[in-house]
Amino acid sequence: MAVLPAAAAAAYQSIAQMGAAGPAAAAPAIVPADISGAGSFSNFLSDAVKDSIGTIKQGEKMATKQLAGQADIVDVVNAVNSAEITLDTVVAVRDKVVAAYQSIMNMPI
């Protein structure tokens, strides 16, 4: 059984966050989703893209700080891992959108 480095880093990050938060934060409160319909799909998609760009920029910034000797290696690994997972997700969504578009274009009229 091979363990991917990205999965191992993600597991390490989640365990570190649980330990740093203490026992009071071990059970996060459940917050209901906003189902008022105020947001549209385009707003959701725009926010998701902005969050993705921010995550990738944060990973680049932490890698640059590490090169300058100003960042802890654990923080750098976590930031770069988050950026990698975000990029993988964006690519997977893009591939699904392209496949759906091609499927629609191949439909007979």
Secondary structure as the mmCIF struct_conf table of DSSP 4:
data_model
#
loop_
_struct_conf.conf_type_id
_struct_conf.id
_struct_conf.beg_label_comp_id
_struct_conf.beg_label_asym_id
_struct_conf.beg_label_seq_id
_struct_conf.end_label_comp_id
_struct_conf.end_label_asym_id
_struct_conf.end_label_seq_id
HELX_RH_AL_P HELX_RH_AL_P1 PRO A 5 ALA A 21
HELX_RH_3T_P HELX_RH_3T_P1 PRO A 23 ALA A 25
BEND BEND1 ALA A 26 ALA A 27
HELX_LH_PP_P HELX_LH_PP_P1 PRO A 28 ILE A 30
BEND BEND2 SER A 36 GLY A 37
BEND BEND3 GLY A 39 GLY A 39
HELX_RH_AL_P HELX_RH_AL_P2 PHE A 41 LEU A 67
TURN_TY1_P TURN_TY1_P1 ALA A 68 GLY A 69
BEND BEND4 ALA A 71 ALA A 71
HELX_RH_AL_P HELX_RH_AL_P3 ILE A 73 MET A 105
TURN_TY1_P TURN_TY1_P2 ASN A 106 ASN A 106
BEND BEND5 MET A 107 MET A 107
#
